[in-house]
Amino acid sequence: MLRLYQKSILNPSSGLFLTTALKTSANTFHLNSNNIINKNHLQKQLRFESTSIDGKKLKENVLWFDNVFPLKVSRFDFRNLFITKRKQIRMMEKAKKKLLPAAFPSYFELNGIEPSVKEGGIFVRYSYSGDKNEIIKAIQENLLEKKPRSIYNFRRVRMFEVEGVPFVEDVDSIYPSTRILVNFKGQALDKETLFRNFRKFGPIVEIKVKKNDDKALVVFKSRRSATSAKVCLNDCIIDGTKITIQYDNLTVISAISHLCTHHPKIILPVVVGGFIVLGYYVLDPIRIFFVVNKFTGRYTFYKSRRLRRRGRSGWNPAVLVKLLEKTKKNNENKLTEEQEENLQQIESYLKENPETFILINGPTGSGKSELVQELTRDINNYITIDCEALAMQPDSSKMLSNFASQIGVFPTISTGVISNLFDTLLMNSLGQKNSNTSNTVTKFNEILELLSIAINKINNDIIKKEDKNISINNHPVIIIKDYLGKQKSKHQFIYQQLAEWAANITELQAAHVIFVSPNNAALKKLSNNLSTSIKNIIVSDATPEEALEYVKRRMSKEKVDIYDTEDLMDALTKIGGRMQDLTTYIQKIKSGLSPRDAFNSMINETVLELRKRGFGEDEEEASKMKWSPIQFWKIAQSLGGEEDEISYDNIRFHDIFNGDDSPIRAMEDNELITVIYKDGRPYSIRAYRPLYRSGFKRMMSDSRFSASMCVATSKYLIANETKKIREQEDELSILVNILSGKHGGEGVKSRSNRQELERRIETVISLIRESNDKCNRWQMDGRVCKNLLKSIKSTK
């Protein structure tokens, strides 16, 4: 910022004046206060007047010396921080000795030296008498003789006369630039005039002057030339036109804006190429590093064995991890004998080369998660993909983000936002949409490709270690949980894409792939993607004996000693061997309930659940039902009998379903029943949970509920059969009319045709008779159930 030095600084000892031979005096300084712009912020303009000293008429002039200080080119240019006020004074003392000659051809009186650190130079103000050009020439000859150079760039110091009124500011957002804007206050100047007045400051790259415009743009080759031109020519008059000069600091932004608006066919490929280069050479290696770390846990404290071995002397943080693991092992569920056998079988498969899939199949709550959790304790390199978490995401972008976080991709950039932005730019600039926009499937496969690269890198690291021992830890393991678990999700493609990708990985023998699925159709779907046979591990419910041993291990010894084993065995036989239900049963017993009370509590909760989900007693569940309560009651009646498994075809072709198996499929999707497949086709039906079968029996034992459902079933069947009878009667009427000629014709005269019609009439009559018999039987059943309801109400 520009200011004059005060009298305390302006004395011979400070070195800011010439020797006394030049008759320098502090009393000769005069600043016109009317031209001070802002005293508070010390922003001032130099304006000079003629003064009279000792009766002599003196004139004042200002010279500009550039390249004294370094230019401040940006807000983050820290070089000027080292130029303190004291250092400025020392530098100006040296500059005075080098820049000004010892003698002048006429009277010369130095009035002051003012720094402009931002523009990198100093103002020299002096008074003179005689010819001004002779003084300037003497200074120029002195510069040519001494050749002073800046210590910052080793370039020579130049001198220019200030022809206008220099405006020196300290605005933080304005910095010297090679481009200066020249504003005309009067008639506009042409290029030739501008070139003639600005060329002396340095080489000019370009001069832009538009017609009927009050400004021009002058582009210099260097910043030093532009700053000198701005300082020396600001507020001067050229050919009767006053000009003001300011920097054009929006060079980069203006250039980008100009390219985007005027040259979209150039900038858009550059932007796309930049994203590709950024992703391939910068982001992808970082992402692969984090995916590999997700596999190996190399830099994850609770998983890395290398970190746990460190710090043997003194306090070891891994001790806390071991204590937590020990506590966790003491509290965890121990596996049943069947699960132990399945675990050993899977471990033996993992010791082999990966040639096929490993499928762990079983209903929800059967203990698949516990089996996988126990399996991963001895695996170093594994990763888990949760299909249920992906299927439950509301939109594609969140699904992709969740998938990327599951396999450890970091940093994750929302590709959907980038694609939409790119499409918007292309639409606005070219007026057409991008036909090659990658869809969700493509982005999903790109994430899988990162996973493939990470697997390949892990295998290469294993080869470099020359570890040829066949071990469970050698090959990476990918665990895909809840495969085909949510078949009604909007992201159904993930199951097929994962199966195809896993088939490629397995065929290359790069990694083991373990599918965990509650759906019996998973085996058939995976077999379509792999030529070799799949190693299928079926996790079934525990037997009553295994369930009893499991409960004994989980419960405290006091509880086992109190309760009789026969009571536990009786309850567990009805509950079944589903791990989820056994865990709930144990928690109820530990809360203080007896085995019988705990069982009754679970049955009551199950009945309420079945009535809400199966019979639609809950409004929200009823809106999702794709079957009728009568159809579900038929399933409940059939599974609540002596057999725990019923024929699929018998249910499908019952009068209630009438050959339509879509309600059965819907019940299976809602986890109410389980369809057993044999030779690739539906064979039988079971309750989804063994506890559901006990719930069906409890519902059937409720005489009031059973009687009401019996009445509803009778009405449902009679209504459907009556509709069929009406259709048959209409057909019979038409046939009789055709045979007798009442339809308007002469009737059927051919004997063979009459016989065909008579046989069809007999068939329809027999169907009507059969339907009537059914209706009569159902009507009788309905009357019995109504009487039963009346008796129940009267007794209560």
Sequence and secondary structure as in RCSB ss.txt:
>XXXX:A:sequence
MLRLYQKSILNPSSGLFLTTALKTSANTFHLNSNNIINKNHLQKQLRFESTSIDGKKLKENVLWFDNVFPLKVSR
FDFRNLFITKRKQIRMMEKAKKKLLPAAFPSYFELNGIEPSVKEGGIFVRYSYSGDKNEIIKAIQENLLEKKPRS
IYNFRRVRMFEVEGVPFVEDVDSIYPSTRILVNFKGQALDKETLFRNFRKFGPIVEIKVKKNDDKALVVFKSRRS
ATSAKVCLNDCIIDGTKITIQYDNLTVISAISHLCTHHPKIILPVVVGGFIVLGYYVLDPIRIFFVVNKFTGRYT
FYKSRRLRRRGRSGWNPAVLVKLLEKTKKNNENKLTEEQEENLQQIESYLKENPETFILINGPTGSGKSELVQEL
TRDINNYITIDCEALAMQPDSSKMLSNFASQIGVFPTISTGVISNLFDTLLMNSLGQKNSNTSNTVTKFNEILEL
LSIAINKINNDIIKKEDKNISINNHPVIIIKDYLGKQKSKHQFIYQQLAEWAANITELQAAHVIFVSPNNAALKK
LSNNLSTSIKNIIVSDATPEEALEYVKRRMSKEKVDIYDTEDLMDALTKIGGRMQDLTTYIQKIKSGLSPRDAFN
SMINETVLELRKRGFGEDEEEASKMKWSPIQFWKIAQSLGGEEDEISYDNIRFHDIFNGDDSPIRAMEDNELITV
IYKDGRPYSIRAYRPLYRSGFKRMMSDSRFSASMCVATSKYLIANETKKIREQEDELSILVNILSGKHGGEGVKS
RSNRQELERRIETVISLIRESNDKCNRWQMDGRVCKNLLKSIKSTK
>XXXX:A:secstr
      TTT SGGGT S  GGG   GGG    GGGEEETTTTEEB     EEETTEEEEEEEEEE SSS    ST
T  GGGG  HHHHHHHHHHHHHHHS S  SS EEEEEEEEETTTTEEEEEEEE S HHHHHHHHHHHHHHH  B 
TTT  B  EEE  S  B    TT    SEEEEEEESS   HHHHHHHHGGGS EEEEEE TT SEEEEEESSHHH
HHHHHHHHTTEEETTEEEEEEE   HHHHHHHHHHHH HHHHHHHHHHHHHHIIIIIIHHHHHHHHHHHHH TT 
TTT HHHHTS  SS  THHHHHHHHHHHHHHS    HHHHHHHHHHHHHHTS   S EEEE  TTSSHHHHHHHH
GGG SSEEEEEHHHHHT SSHHHHHHHHHHHTT  S   HHHHHHHHHHHHHHHHSS  TT   HHHHHHHHHHH
HHHHHHHHHHHHHHTT     TTTS EEEEESTTS TTSS THHHHHHHHHHHHHHHTT  EEEEEES TTHHHH
HHTT SS  EEEE     HHHHHHHHHHHS HHHHHHS HHHHHHHHHHH S HHHHHHHHHHHHTT  HHHHHH
HHHHHHHHHHHHHTS  SHHHHHH  S HHHHHHHHHHHTSS S EEHHHHHTSTTTTT  HHHHHHHHTTSEEE
EEETTEEEEEEESSHHHHHHHHHHHH HHHHHHHHHHHHHHHHHHHHHHHHHHHHHHHHHHHHHHTTTSS     
HHHHHHHHHHHHHHHHHHHHHHHHHHHHHHHHHHHHHHHHHHHHH 
